[in-house]
Amino acid sequence: MAVLHKTAAPKGRYVTDQWKHGPEWMFYGEGGDDWFGFKGVRALGDREPDILMIPLPGHTRGHCGIAVRTKDKWLLHAGDSYFFHGQLQAKVRMPLVLGYFQRKADLDRNLRMANQERLRQLKSTHGHEVTIFNSHDPVDYENCRCGQH
């Protein structure tokens, strides 16, 4: 959505220098498949659906996670849909300042909160099949790096 310029993004939201090299963008319309209750999921590539794009809007328009199938599990990189591992616990925890920062970064807080609830449900009901991690949390990173999923 950042490259289409259909609506103005908040000032400073995107770093356009990151795509000055001219990447070949792929755009996806509505539709897609279901994956553990998530709608509009798209397989990437033309082989077995081992890499999936999972719509997780709210942080930004068009925000997605990427799910990768391993031998016996899925890894879901949920991007910026949550910032702290405690947000996916049954009793949600979030450091105050980080929560404030995340809220200020939201384009649609209600959508982001709904997706966090869906991620909590996914972890609760399918945590043995899907490991969820995000872009910022060192605990998530260490758990994935050390195979503690």
Sequence and secondary structure as in RCSB ss.txt:
>XXXX:A:sequence
MAVLHKTAAPKGRYVTDQWKHGPEWMFYGEGGDDWFGFKGVRALGDREPDILMIPLPGHTRGHCGIAVRTKDKWL
LHAGDSYFFHGQLQAKVRMPLVLGYFQRKADLDRNLRMANQERLRQLKSTHGHEVTIFNSHDPVDYENCRCGQH
>XXXX:A:secstr
 TTT SS   TTS  GGGGTT        S  EEETTEEEEEE SSSSS EEEEE TTSSTT EEEEEE SS EE
EE TTS SSGGGGSSS    HHHHHHHHHH S HHHHHHHHHHHHHHHHHHTTTEEEE SS HHHHHHHHTT  
